[in-house]
Amino acid sequence: MERERVLFNLKNGLDAVINNRFRAVLTSLGIIFGVAAVIAMLAIGNGAEKEILEQIKQIGSNNIVIKIKLPEPKTEEEQKNRKPGQENEKFSPGLSLADSENIQQTVPGVKSVSPEIESEMVFFTNGLKTKGKLLGITNAYFETSGISVTQGQSFSDLQWENSMPVCLIGRGIQSKLFANTEAIGQPIKCGGTWFKVIGILDDRKVDEKSMSKLSIRNVNQEVYVPIQTFLMRVMNRSEVTKEEIKRYQEEQANAEETGESSSKSVAVVNYNQLDRLVVTMQESNSMEPAVEVIDKLLKRRHFGAEDYEIVVPELLLKQEQKTRKLFNLVLAVIAGISLLVGGIGIMNIMLASVLERIKEIGLRLAIGARRADIVYQFIAEAIVISLSGGILGIILGIVFSYLIEIFADIETVISGTSVVISFFVSVSVGLIFGIYPARKASQQNPIESLRYE
């Protein structure tokens, strides 16, 4: 019997909403846009979290990246106006294999050090050519980067020790030069040197922003050779002397003198044997102290010249993650305010509905309805309004998330948790803000209500 009364009151509430559906839709707009905003904001936050985790996976955990930093090129005018005492600047041997060995032996907590040399190259084979980077690496590279060989084999100890002309290629190089043939065992000309392809690396997609900010390599467009092979057969920049650098700069300056401009830059020669070092620490909590030790070590070895830059990608990502979480929290609060406004709107409309239906309330009470029945009816109306608004808001939030991903080029991830939370919040808003109008309706005096004009 009690169950039937509750169902009857719920049905009355639903009928009241259907009969005033236009007003119900207007009332639920705050809920609709509030729920949609919450879902869209959580989707953006989840997408950012996923992107950051992918980037951390790509750079490898606990990595410290040491990159070369070349000085700003001097203009011809600056060259001409140099005073005799200013011409000798601090000269550094540059980033080298000796630095790599010294860091490995000196800095506590170091797991491995991966030295890398790179050079822009044009790759040729079978009448085809493409541009990319040639990299000289050691065995530590595969550990620090998380890259693996998916076809063929990696470098053997014999190939490392004897500087043999063998290479590993990325998927992009394979698709451009060996689209219709088997790449393993084929020769490929890198600049002026021929190498034999012995393996193909794992496919990895990297966006331009991550490549520049986090020093993540585009493996697909690169060719890898043993570092000793690179130094022996391609180039060894450490053999360039200070006098040769000066002579080269002077030759460049003289070649560019045309009399038309006095602001042309004199070329800067890269004298570093290596282009970067990737240091992997055993524990993440030892990364910041290690950065200080490495900085001091390199300053001493480079005679005070700051021709290098130390970057900790994981710390940068964690800081970015913290910033994004704070930003998403602010957006979620704004979306929550929309839900609050929607709830206030429901309460206002329900209070107005109570005034409009005083005679109806008095009639129901006069013919035997209990005050609890009136409460159930008005709470049912509020919940139906917020529930329908929540469902529409969920649909709109999903649509917004996809539109943001398409037009703003921001990855969004819609989780079931965000949908459930939004649905629960929308129902709760209707229940909370419907209680007061429902209680006010139930407290009406039947006799006065029947006389109400």
C-alpha positions as a Markdown table, in Angstrom:
| # | Residue | x | y | z |
|---|---|---|---|---|
| 1 | Met | 0.0 | 0.0 | 0.0 |
| 2 | Glu | 2.8 | 2.4 | 1.0 |
| 3 | Arg | 4.7 | 1.6 | -2.2 |
| 4 | Glu | 1.6 | 2.3 | -4.3 |
| 5 | Arg | 1.2 | 5.7 | -2.7 |
| 6 | Val | 4.9 | 6.6 | -3.4 |
| 7 | Leu | 4.6 | 5.5 | -7.0 |
| 8 | Phe | 1.3 | 7.5 | -7.4 |
| 9 | Asn | 3.0 | 10.6 | -6.0 |
| 10 | Leu | 6.0 | 10.1 | -8.3 |
| 11 | Lys | 3.6 | 9.8 | -11.2 |
| 12 | Asn | 1.9 | 13.0 | -10.3 |
| 13 | Gly | 5.3 | 14.8 | -10.2 |
| 14 | Leu | 6.3 | 13.4 | -13.6 |
| 15 | Asp | 2.9 | 14.5 | -15.1 |
| 16 | Ala | 3.4 | 18.0 | -13.7 |
| 17 | Val | 6.8 | 18.2 | -15.4 |
| 18 | Ile | 5.4 | 16.9 | -18.7 |
| 19 | Asn | 2.5 | 19.4 | -18.7 |
| 20 | Asn | 5.0 | 22.2 | -18.1 |
| 21 | Arg | 7.8 | 20.8 | -20.2 |
| 22 | Phe | 8.9 | 24.2 | -21.7 |
| 23 | Arg | 9.4 | 25.6 | -18.3 |
| 24 | Ala | 11.1 | 22.4 | -17.1 |
| 25 | Val | 13.6 | 22.7 | -20.0 |
| 26 | Leu | 14.4 | 26.3 | -19.2 |
| 27 | Thr | 14.8 | 25.4 | -15.5 |
| 28 | Ser | 17.2 | 22.6 | -16.3 |
| 29 | Leu | 19.5 | 24.7 | -18.6 |
| 30 | Gly | 21.8 | 25.4 | -15.6 |
| 31 | Ile | 22.1 | 21.7 | -14.9 |
| 32 | Ile | 22.6 | 20.8 | -18.6 |
| 33 | Phe | 25.5 | 23.3 | -19.2 |
| 34 | Gly | 27.0 | 22.6 | -15.7 |
| 35 | Val | 27.1 | 18.8 | -16.3 |
| 36 | Ala | 28.4 | 19.3 | -19.8 |
| 37 | Ala | 31.2 | 21.7 | -18.6 |
| 38 | Val | 32.2 | 19.2 | -15.9 |
| 39 | Ile | 32.5 | 16.3 | -18.4 |
| 40 | Ala | 34.3 | 18.4 | -20.9 |
| 41 | Met | 36.8 | 19.7 | -18.3 |
| 42 | Leu | 37.4 | 16.3 | -16.9 |
| 43 | Ala | 37.9 | 14.9 | -20.4 |
| 44 | Ile | 40.5 | 17.7 | -21.1 |
| 45 | Gly | 42.3 | 16.9 | -17.8 |
| 46 | Asn | 42.3 | 13.2 | -18.5 |
| 47 | Gly | 43.7 | 13.8 | -22.0 |
| 48 | Ala | 46.4 | 16.0 | -20.6 |
| 49 | Glu | 47.3 | 13.3 | -18.0 |
| 50 | Lys | 47.5 | 10.7 | -20.7 |
| 51 | Glu | 49.7 | 12.9 | -22.9 |
| 52 | Ile | 52.1 | 13.6 | -20.1 |
| 53 | Leu | 52.3 | 9.9 | -19.1 |
| 54 | Glu | 53.0 | 9.1 | -22.8 |
| 55 | Gln | 55.8 | 11.7 | -22.9 |
| 56 | Ile | 57.3 | 10.4 | -19.7 |
| 57 | Lys | 57.3 | 6.9 | -21.2 |
| 58 | Gln | 59.0 | 8.2 | -24.3 |
| 59 | Ile | 61.8 | 10.1 | -22.6 |
| 60 | Gly | 62.3 | 7.3 | -20.1 |
| 61 | Ser | 62.1 | 7.7 | -16.3 |
| 62 | Asn | 64.8 | 9.3 | -14.2 |
| 63 | Asn | 66.6 | 10.8 | -17.2 |
| 64 | Ile | 68.8 | 13.9 | -17.1 |
| 65 | Val | 69.5 | 15.4 | -20.6 |
| 66 | Ile | 72.7 | 17.4 | -21.2 |
| 67 | Lys | 72.6 | 19.4 | -24.5 |
| 68 | Ile | 75.2 | 21.5 | -26.1 |
| 69 | Lys | 74.6 | 25.3 | -26.2 |
| 70 | Leu | 76.5 | 27.2 | -28.9 |
| 71 | Pro | 77.2 | 30.9 | -28.3 |
| 72 | Glu | 75.2 | 33.5 | -30.1 |
| 73 | Pro | 76.9 | 34.4 | -33.5 |
| 74 | Lys | 78.6 | 37.8 | -33.5 |
| 75 | Thr | 77.8 | 40.3 | -36.2 |
| 76 | Glu | 80.5 | 41.7 | -38.5 |
| 77 | Glu | 80.3 | 45.0 | -36.7 |
| 78 | Glu | 80.9 | 43.3 | -33.3 |
| 79 | Gln | 83.9 | 41.5 | -34.8 |
| 80 | Lys | 85.4 | 44.7 | -36.1 |
| 81 | Asn | 84.9 | 46.6 | -32.9 |
| 82 | Arg | 86.5 | 43.9 | -30.6 |
| 83 | Lys | 89.3 | 45.3 | -28.5 |
| 84 | Pro | 92.6 | 43.4 | -28.4 |
| 85 | Gly | 92.1 | 42.2 | -24.9 |
| 86 | Gln | 88.6 | 40.9 | -25.6 |
| 87 | Glu | 89.3 | 38.6 | -28.5 |
| 88 | Asn | 90.2 | 35.6 | -26.3 |
| 89 | Glu | 87.1 | 34.2 | -24.7 |
| 90 | Lys | 86.9 | 31.1 | -22.5 |
| 91 | Phe | 87.8 | 28.1 | -24.6 |
| 92 | Ser | 86.1 | 24.8 | -23.8 |
| 93 | Pro | 86.9 | 21.3 | -25.1 |
| 94 | Gly | 83.1 | 20.9 | -25.5 |
| 95 | Leu | 80.9 | 18.0 | -24.6 |
| 96 | Ser | 82.9 | 14.8 | -25.1 |
| 97 | Leu | 83.1 | 11.1 | -24.4 |
| 98 | Ala | 85.5 | 11.9 | -21.6 |
| 99 | Asp | 82.6 | 13.9 | -19.9 |
| 100 | Ser | 80.4 | 10.8 | -20.3 |
| 101 | Glu | 83.0 | 8.6 | -18.6 |
| 102 | Asn | 83.7 | 11.1 | -15.9 |
| 103 | Ile | 79.9 | 11.4 | -15.0 |
| 104 | Gln | 79.6 | 7.6 | -14.9 |
| 105 | Gln | 82.5 | 7.2 | -12.6 |
| 106 | Thr | 82.0 | 10.4 | -10.4 |
| 107 | Val | 78.3 | 11.1 | -9.9 |
| 108 | Pro | 76.7 | 8.8 | -7.3 |
| 109 | Gly | 73.5 | 7.0 | -8.1 |
| 110 | Val | 74.1 | 7.0 | -11.9 |
| 111 | Lys | 72.6 | 3.9 | -13.6 |
| 112 | Ser | 73.9 | 4.6 | -17.2 |
| 113 | Val | 75.1 | 7.4 | -19.4 |
| 114 | Ser | 74.2 | 7.5 | -23.1 |
| 115 | Pro | 76.4 | 9.8 | -25.3 |
| 116 | Glu | 74.9 | 10.8 | -28.6 |
| 117 | Ile | 76.2 | 12.5 | -31.8 |
| 118 | Glu | 73.9 | 13.6 | -34.5 |
| 119 | Ser | 74.2 | 15.1 | -38.0 |
| 120 | Glu | 71.7 | 16.1 | -40.6 |
| 121 | Met | 72.1 | 13.8 | -43.6 |
| 122 | Val | 70.7 | 12.8 | -47.0 |
| 123 | Phe | 70.2 | 9.0 | -47.2 |
| 124 | Phe | 70.5 | 7.2 | -50.6 |
| 125 | Thr | 69.7 | 3.7 | -51.8 |
| 126 | Asn | 68.5 | 2.2 | -55.1 |
| 127 | Gly | 67.9 | 5.6 | -56.7 |
| 128 | Leu | 65.8 | 6.9 | -53.8 |
| 129 | Lys | 66.8 | 9.5 | -51.2 |
| 130 | Thr | 65.3 | 11.2 | -48.1 |
| 131 | Lys | 66.5 | 13.5 | -45.4 |
| 132 | Gly | 66.9 | 12.7 | -41.8 |
| 133 | Lys | 69.4 | 12.4 | -38.9 |
| 134 | Leu | 72.4 | 10.1 | -38.5 |
| 135 | Leu | 73.1 | 9.3 | -34.9 |
| 136 | Gly | 76.1 | 7.8 | -33.2 |
| 137 | Ile | 75.1 | 5.9 | -30.0 |
| 138 | Thr | 76.3 | 3.3 | -27.5 |
| 139 | Asn | 74.4 | 0.3 | -26.0 |
| 140 | Ala | 73.1 | 2.6 | -23.2 |
| 141 | Tyr | 70.9 | 4.4 | -25.7 |
| 142 | Phe | 68.4 | 1.6 | -25.9 |
| 143 | Glu | 68.1 | 1.5 | -22.1 |
| 144 | Thr | 67.7 | 5.2 | -21.6 |
| 145 | Ser | 65.2 | 5.8 | -24.4 |
| 146 | Gly | 63.1 | 2.6 | -24.1 |
| 147 | Ile | 63.5 | 2.0 | -27.9 |
| 148 | Ser | 63.9 | -1.6 | -29.1 |
| 149 | Val | 64.7 | -3.3 | -32.4 |
| 150 | Thr | 61.6 | -5.0 | -33.8 |
| 151 | Gln | 63.2 | -6.5 | -37.0 |
| 152 | Gly | 66.6 | -7.8 | -37.5 |
| 153 | Gln | 69.2 | -7.5 | -34.7 |
| 154 | Ser | 70.9 | -4.9 | -32.6 |
| 155 | Phe | 74.6 | -4.0 | -32.7 |
| 156 | Ser | 77.0 | -6.8 | -31.6 |
| 157 | Asp | 80.1 | -6.3 | -29.4 |
| 158 | Leu | 82.3 | -7.0 | -32.5 |
| 159 | Gln | 80.6 | -4.3 | -34.5 |
| 160 | Trp | 81.0 | -1.8 | -31.6 |
| 161 | Glu | 84.7 | -2.6 | -31.0 |
| 162 | Asn | 85.7 | -2.6 | -34.7 |
| 163 | Ser | 83.7 | 0.5 | -35.8 |
| 164 | Met | 81.9 | -1.6 | -38.5 |
| 165 | Pro | 79.7 | 0.2 | -41.1 |
| 166 | Val | 76.4 | -1.1 | -39.9 |
| 167 | Cys | 73.2 | 0.7 | -39.0 |
| 168 | Leu | 69.7 | 0.6 | -37.6 |
| 169 | Ile | 66.9 | 2.5 | -39.3 |
| 170 | Gly | 63.6 | 4.0 | -38.2 |
| 171 | Arg | 60.2 | 3.1 | -39.6 |
| 172 | Gly | 60.0 | 6.4 | -41.6 |
| 173 | Ile | 63.3 | 5.7 | -43.3 |
| 174 | Gln | 62.2 | 2.2 | -44.1 |
| 175 | Ser | 58.9 | 3.3 | -45.7 |
| 176 | Lys | 60.6 | 5.9 | -47.9 |
| 177 | Leu | 63.6 | 3.9 | -49.0 |
| 178 | Phe | 62.6 | 0.3 | -48.7 |
| 179 | Ala | 58.8 | 0.4 | -49.3 |
| 180 | Asn | 58.9 | -2.5 | -51.9 |
| 181 | Thr | 62.0 | -4.4 | -50.7 |
| 182 | Glu | 63.4 | -6.0 | -47.6 |
| 183 | Ala | 65.5 | -3.5 | -45.8 |
| 184 | Ile | 67.6 | -6.0 | -43.7 |
| 185 | Gly | 70.9 | -6.6 | -45.3 |
| 186 | Gln | 70.6 | -3.7 | -47.8 |
| 187 | Pro | 73.2 | -0.9 | -48.2 |
| 188 | Ile | 72.3 | 2.7 | -47.5 |
| 189 | Lys | 74.5 | 5.7 | -48.2 |
| 190 | Cys | 74.6 | 8.3 | -45.4 |
| 191 | Gly | 76.3 | 11.4 | -46.7 |
| 192 | Gly | 79.4 | 10.0 | -48.2 |
| 193 | Thr | 79.6 | 6.7 | -46.3 |
| 194 | Trp | 77.9 | 3.4 | -47.0 |
| 195 | Phe | 76.3 | 1.3 | -44.2 |
| 196 | Lys | 74.6 | -2.0 | -44.0 |
| 197 | Val | 71.1 | -2.2 | -42.5 |
| 198 | Ile | 71.0 | -4.8 | -39.8 |
| 199 | Gly | 67.8 | -3.9 | -37.9 |
| 200 | Ile | 64.6 | -1.7 | -37.9 |
| 201 | Leu | 63.6 | 0.2 | -34.8 |
| 202 | Asp | 60.2 | 0.3 | -33.1 |
| 203 | Asp | 57.6 | 2.7 | -34.5 |
| 204 | Arg | 57.2 | 5.8 | -32.3 |
| 205 | Lys | 55.1 | 8.9 | -33.0 |
| 206 | Val | 56.3 | 12.1 | -31.5 |
| 207 | Asp | 54.8 | 15.6 | -31.9 |
| 208 | Glu | 56.9 | 18.6 | -32.7 |
| 209 | Lys | 56.3 | 20.3 | -29.3 |
| 210 | Ser | 57.6 | 17.3 | -27.4 |
| 211 | Met | 60.7 | 17.1 | -29.6 |
| 212 | Ser | 61.7 | 20.7 | -29.0 |
| 213 | Lys | 60.7 | 21.1 | -25.3 |
| 214 | Leu | 61.6 | 17.6 | -23.9 |
| 215 | Ser | 64.4 | 16.7 | -26.3 |
| 216 | Ile | 62.5 | 13.6 | -27.5 |
| 217 | Arg | 63.9 | 12.2 | -30.8 |
| 218 | Asn | 61.9 | 11.4 | -33.9 |
| 219 | Val | 63.1 | 7.8 | -34.1 |
| 220 | Asn | 61.2 | 7.1 | -37.3 |
| 221 | Gln | 63.3 | 9.6 | -39.3 |
| 222 | Glu | 66.7 | 8.6 | -38.0 |
| 223 | Val | 69.5 | 6.2 | -38.8 |
| 224 | Tyr | 71.7 | 4.8 | -35.9 |
| 225 | Val | 75.3 | 3.7 | -36.0 |
| 226 | Pro | 77.8 | 2.7 | -33.3 |
| 227 | Ile | 79.4 | 5.9 | -31.9 |
| 228 | Gln | 82.9 | 4.8 | -32.6 |
| 229 | Thr | 81.8 | 4.1 | -36.2 |
| 230 | Phe | 80.5 | 7.6 | -36.4 |
| 231 | Leu | 83.7 | 9.1 | -35.1 |
| 232 | Met | 85.9 | 7.0 | -37.3 |
| 233 | Arg | 84.0 | 7.0 | -40.6 |
| 234 | Val | 81.7 | 10.2 | -40.5 |
| 235 | Met | 83.0 | 13.0 | -38.4 |
| 236 | Asn | 84.9 | 13.8 | -35.1 |
| 237 | Arg | 84.4 | 17.4 | -34.2 |
| 238 | Ser | 86.9 | 17.1 | -31.3 |
| 239 | Glu | 89.7 | 17.2 | -33.7 |
| 240 | Val | 89.0 | 20.8 | -34.7 |
| 241 | Thr | 91.4 | 23.1 | -33.0 |
| 242 | Lys | 90.8 | 26.6 | -31.6 |
| 243 | Glu | 92.9 | 28.2 | -34.4 |
| 244 | Glu | 90.9 | 26.3 | -37.1 |
| 245 | Ile | 87.6 | 27.6 | -35.5 |
| 246 | Lys | 88.9 | 31.2 | -35.6 |
| 247 | Arg | 90.2 | 30.8 | -39.1 |
| 248 | Tyr | 86.9 | 29.4 | -40.3 |
| 249 | Gln | 84.9 | 32.2 | -38.7 |
| 250 | Glu | 87.2 | 34.8 | -40.3 |
| 251 | Glu | 86.8 | 33.1 | -43.7 |
| 252 | Gln | 83.0 | 33.1 | -43.2 |
| 253 | Ala | 83.1 | 36.8 | -42.3 |
| 254 | Asn | 85.2 | 37.7 | -45.3 |
| 255 | Ala | 83.0 | 35.7 | -47.7 |
| 256 | Glu | 79.9 | 37.5 | -46.5 |
| 257 | Glu | 81.3 | 41.0 | -46.8 |
| 258 | Thr | 79.5 | 42.6 | -49.7 |
| 259 | Gly | 79.2 | 46.1 | -48.4 |
| 260 | Glu | 75.4 | 46.0 | -48.4 |
| 261 | Ser | 75.0 | 45.3 | -44.8 |
| 262 | Ser | 77.1 | 45.5 | -41.6 |
| 263 | Ser | 74.8 | 43.4 | -39.4 |
| 264 | Lys | 75.5 | 39.9 | -40.9 |
| 265 | Ser | 76.3 | 37.2 | -38.4 |
| 266 | Val | 79.6 | 35.3 | -38.4 |
| 267 | Ala | 79.1 | 31.6 | -38.3 |
| 268 | Val | 79.6 | 29.7 | -35.0 |
| 269 | Val | 81.4 | 26.4 | -35.4 |
| 270 | Asn | 80.2 | 23.4 | -33.3 |
| 271 | Tyr | 83.3 | 22.1 | -31.6 |
| 272 | Asn | 81.6 | 19.6 | -29.4 |
| 273 | Gln | 82.4 | 15.9 | -29.9 |
| 274 | Leu | 79.0 | 15.0 | -28.7 |
| 275 | Asp | 75.6 | 16.7 | -29.2 |
| 276 | Arg | 74.1 | 15.5 | -26.0 |
| 277 | Leu | 74.4 | 13.1 | -23.0 |
| 278 | Val | 71.4 | 11.3 | -21.4 |
| 279 | Val | 72.1 | 10.3 | -17.8 |
| 280 | Thr | 69.8 | 7.8 | -16.2 |
| 281 | Met | 69.6 | 7.8 | -12.4 |
| 282 | Gln | 68.8 | 4.7 | -10.3 |
| 283 | Glu | 66.4 | 6.7 | -8.0 |
| 284 | Ser | 64.1 | 9.6 | -9.0 |
| 285 | Asn | 64.7 | 11.4 | -5.6 |
| 286 | Ser | 68.4 | 11.6 | -6.5 |
| 287 | Met | 67.9 | 13.6 | -9.7 |
| 288 | Glu | 68.0 | 17.1 | -8.4 |
| 289 | Pro | 71.2 | 16.6 | -6.3 |
| 290 | Ala | 72.7 | 14.8 | -9.3 |
| 291 | Val | 72.0 | 17.9 | -11.5 |
| 292 | Glu | 74.0 | 20.1 | -9.2 |
| 293 | Val | 76.9 | 17.7 | -9.1 |
| 294 | Ile | 76.9 | 17.3 | -12.9 |
| 295 | Asp | 76.8 | 21.1 | -13.4 |
| 296 | Lys | 79.8 | 21.6 | -11.2 |
| 297 | Leu | 81.7 | 18.8 | -12.8 |
| 298 | Leu | 81.1 | 20.1 | -16.3 |
| 299 | Lys | 81.9 | 23.7 | -15.4 |
| 300 | Arg | 85.3 | 22.5 | -14.1 |
| 301 | Arg | 86.0 | 20.3 | -17.2 |
| 302 | His | 84.9 | 23.1 | -19.6 |
| 303 | Phe | 87.0 | 25.8 | -17.8 |
| 304 | Gly | 83.9 | 27.8 | -16.7 |
| 305 | Ala | 82.4 | 28.0 | -20.2 |
| 306 | Glu | 78.7 | 27.5 | -20.1 |
| 307 | Asp | 78.4 | 25.7 | -23.4 |
| 308 | Tyr | 75.9 | 23.1 | -22.2 |
| 309 | Glu | 72.4 | 23.0 | -20.9 |
| 310 | Ile | 71.0 | 20.6 | -18.4 |
| 311 | Val | 67.3 | 19.6 | -18.7 |
| 312 | Val | 65.3 | 17.3 | -16.5 |
| 313 | Pro | 62.3 | 16.4 | -18.7 |
| 314 | Glu | 60.4 | 14.4 | -16.0 |
| 315 | Leu | 60.5 | 17.4 | -13.6 |
| 316 | Leu | 59.3 | 19.7 | -16.4 |
| 317 | Leu | 56.4 | 17.3 | -17.1 |
| 318 | Lys | 55.5 | 17.0 | -13.4 |
| 319 | Gln | 55.5 | 20.7 | -13.1 |
| 320 | Glu | 53.3 | 21.0 | -16.2 |
| 321 | Gln | 51.1 | 18.2 | -14.8 |
| 322 | Lys | 50.7 | 20.2 | -11.5 |
| 323 | Thr | 49.9 | 23.4 | -13.4 |
| 324 | Arg | 47.3 | 21.6 | -15.6 |
| 325 | Lys | 45.7 | 20.0 | -12.6 |
| 326 | Leu | 45.4 | 23.4 | -10.9 |
| 327 | Phe | 43.9 | 24.9 | -14.1 |
| 328 | Asn | 41.4 | 22.0 | -14.4 |
| 329 | Leu | 40.4 | 22.4 | -10.8 |
| 330 | Val | 39.6 | 26.1 | -11.4 |
| 331 | Leu | 37.6 | 25.1 | -14.5 |
| 332 | Ala | 35.8 | 22.4 | -12.5 |
| 333 | Val | 34.9 | 25.0 | -9.8 |
| 334 | Ile | 33.5 | 27.3 | -12.5 |
| 335 | Ala | 31.5 | 24.4 | -13.9 |
| 336 | Gly | 30.4 | 23.6 | -10.3 |
| 337 | Ile | 29.1 | 27.1 | -9.9 |
| 338 | Ser | 27.0 | 26.5 | -13.0 |
| 339 | Leu | 25.5 | 23.5 | -11.3 |
| 340 | Leu | 24.9 | 25.6 | -8.2 |
| 341 | Val | 23.1 | 28.3 | -10.2 |
| 342 | Gly | 21.1 | 25.5 | -11.9 |
| 343 | Gly | 20.0 | 24.2 | -8.5 |
| 344 | Ile | 19.0 | 27.6 | -7.3 |
| 345 | Gly | 17.0 | 27.9 | -10.5 |
| 346 | Ile | 15.2 | 24.7 | -9.8 |
| 347 | Met | 14.4 | 25.9 | -6.2 |
| 348 | Asn | 13.0 | 29.2 | -7.5 |
| 349 | Ile | 10.8 | 27.6 | -10.1 |
| 350 | Met | 9.6 | 25.0 | -7.6 |
| 351 | Leu | 8.7 | 27.8 | -5.1 |
| 352 | Ala | 6.8 | 29.6 | -7.9 |
| 353 | Ser | 5.1 | 26.3 | -8.7 |
| 354 | Val | 4.0 | 26.0 | -5.1 |
| 355 | Leu | 2.3 | 29.4 | -5.2 |
| 356 | Glu | 0.6 | 28.5 | -8.5 |
| 357 | Arg | -0.8 | 25.2 | -7.2 |
| 358 | Ile | -1.9 | 26.1 | -3.6 |
| 359 | Lys | -5.5 | 25.2 | -4.4 |
| 360 | Glu | -4.4 | 21.9 | -5.8 |
| 361 | Ile | -2.3 | 21.2 | -2.7 |
| 362 | Gly | -5.2 | 22.1 | -0.4 |
| 363 | Leu | -7.6 | 19.9 | -2.4 |
| 364 | Arg | -5.3 | 16.9 | -2.1 |
| 365 | Leu | -4.8 | 17.4 | 1.6 |
| 366 | Ala | -8.6 | 17.8 | 2.1 |
| 367 | Ile | -9.4 | 14.5 | 0.4 |
| 368 | Gly | -6.9 | 12.5 | 2.5 |
| 369 | Ala | -3.4 | 13.1 | 1.1 |
| 370 | Arg | -0.7 | 13.1 | 3.7 |
| 371 | Arg | 1.9 | 15.9 | 4.0 |
| 372 | Ala | 4.5 | 13.2 | 3.0 |
| 373 | Asp | 2.6 | 12.7 | -0.3 |
| 374 | Ile | 3.0 | 16.4 | -1.1 |
| 375 | Val | 6.7 | 16.2 | -0.3 |
| 376 | Tyr | 7.2 | 13.2 | -2.5 |
| 377 | Gln | 5.4 | 14.8 | -5.4 |
| 378 | Phe | 7.4 | 18.0 | -5.4 |
| 379 | Ile | 10.7 | 16.3 | -4.8 |
| 380 | Ala | 9.8 | 14.0 | -7.7 |
| 381 | Glu | 9.3 | 17.0 | -9.9 |
| 382 | Ala | 12.7 | 18.5 | -8.9 |
| 383 | Ile | 14.5 | 15.2 | -9.5 |
| 384 | Val | 12.9 | 14.6 | -12.9 |
| 385 | Ile | 14.0 | 18.1 | -14.0 |
| 386 | Ser | 17.6 | 17.7 | -12.7 |
| 387 | Leu | 17.7 | 14.1 | -14.0 |
| 388 | Ser | 16.6 | 15.0 | -17.5 |
| 389 | Gly | 19.0 | 18.0 | -17.4 |
| 390 | Gly | 21.8 | 15.7 | -16.3 |
| 391 | Ile | 21.2 | 13.2 | -19.1 |
| 392 | Leu | 21.1 | 16.0 | -21.7 |
| 393 | Gly | 24.2 | 17.5 | -20.1 |
| 394 | Ile | 26.1 | 14.2 | -20.3 |
| 395 | Ile | 25.3 | 14.0 | -24.0 |
| 396 | Leu | 26.2 | 17.6 | -24.6 |
| 397 | Gly | 29.5 | 17.2 | -22.6 |
| 398 | Ile | 30.5 | 14.2 | -24.8 |
| 399 | Val | 29.8 | 16.2 | -27.9 |
| 400 | Phe | 31.8 | 19.2 | -26.6 |
| 401 | Ser | 34.7 | 16.9 | -25.8 |
| 402 | Tyr | 34.9 | 15.5 | -29.3 |
| 403 | Leu | 34.5 | 19.0 | -30.8 |
| 404 | Ile | 37.3 | 20.3 | -28.6 |
| 405 | Glu | 39.6 | 17.5 | -29.8 |
| 406 | Ile | 38.7 | 18.1 | -33.4 |
| 407 | Phe | 38.9 | 21.9 | -33.6 |
| 408 | Ala | 41.3 | 22.8 | -30.8 |
| 409 | Asp | 43.7 | 19.9 | -31.4 |
| 410 | Ile | 43.6 | 19.0 | -27.7 |
| 411 | Glu | 43.4 | 15.3 | -26.8 |
| 412 | Thr | 40.4 | 14.5 | -24.6 |
| 413 | Val | 39.6 | 11.3 | -22.8 |
| 414 | Ile | 36.0 | 10.7 | -21.5 |
| 415 | Ser | 36.0 | 8.4 | -18.5 |
| 416 | Gly | 33.1 | 6.4 | -17.1 |
| 417 | Thr | 33.9 | 7.9 | -13.7 |
| 418 | Ser | 33.3 | 11.5 | -14.9 |
| 419 | Val | 29.9 | 10.5 | -16.4 |
| 420 | Val | 28.8 | 8.7 | -13.2 |
| 421 | Ile | 30.0 | 11.6 | -11.1 |
| 422 | Ser | 28.1 | 14.1 | -13.3 |
| 423 | Phe | 25.0 | 12.0 | -13.2 |
| 424 | Phe | 25.1 | 11.6 | -9.4 |
| 425 | Val | 25.7 | 15.3 | -8.9 |
| 426 | Ser | 22.8 | 16.3 | -11.2 |
| 427 | Val | 20.4 | 14.0 | -9.2 |
| 428 | Ser | 21.8 | 15.3 | -5.9 |
| 429 | Val | 21.2 | 18.9 | -7.0 |
| 430 | Gly | 17.6 | 18.2 | -7.7 |
| 431 | Leu | 17.1 | 16.4 | -4.5 |
| 432 | Ile | 18.9 | 19.0 | -2.3 |
| 433 | Phe | 17.2 | 22.1 | -3.9 |
| 434 | Gly | 13.8 | 20.4 | -4.2 |
| 435 | Ile | 13.5 | 19.7 | -0.4 |
| 436 | Tyr | 12.7 | 23.2 | 0.7 |
| 437 | Pro | 9.9 | 23.9 | -1.8 |
| 438 | Ala | 8.5 | 20.4 | -1.2 |
| 439 | Arg | 8.4 | 21.0 | 2.6 |
| 440 | Lys | 6.9 | 24.5 | 2.0 |
| 441 | Ala | 4.2 | 22.9 | -0.1 |
| 442 | Ser | 3.4 | 20.2 | 2.5 |
| 443 | Gln | 3.0 | 22.8 | 5.3 |
| 444 | Gln | 0.1 | 24.6 | 3.6 |
| 445 | Asn | -3.1 | 24.8 | 5.6 |
| 446 | Pro | -5.8 | 22.9 | 3.6 |
| 447 | Ile | -8.7 | 25.3 | 4.5 |
| 448 | Glu | -6.7 | 28.5 | 3.7 |
| 449 | Ser | -5.4 | 26.8 | 0.5 |
| 450 | Leu | -8.9 | 26.1 | -0.7 |
| 451 | Arg | -9.8 | 29.8 | -0.2 |
| 452 | Tyr | -6.6 | 31.0 | -1.9 |
| 453 | Glu | -7.3 | 33.2 | -5.0 |
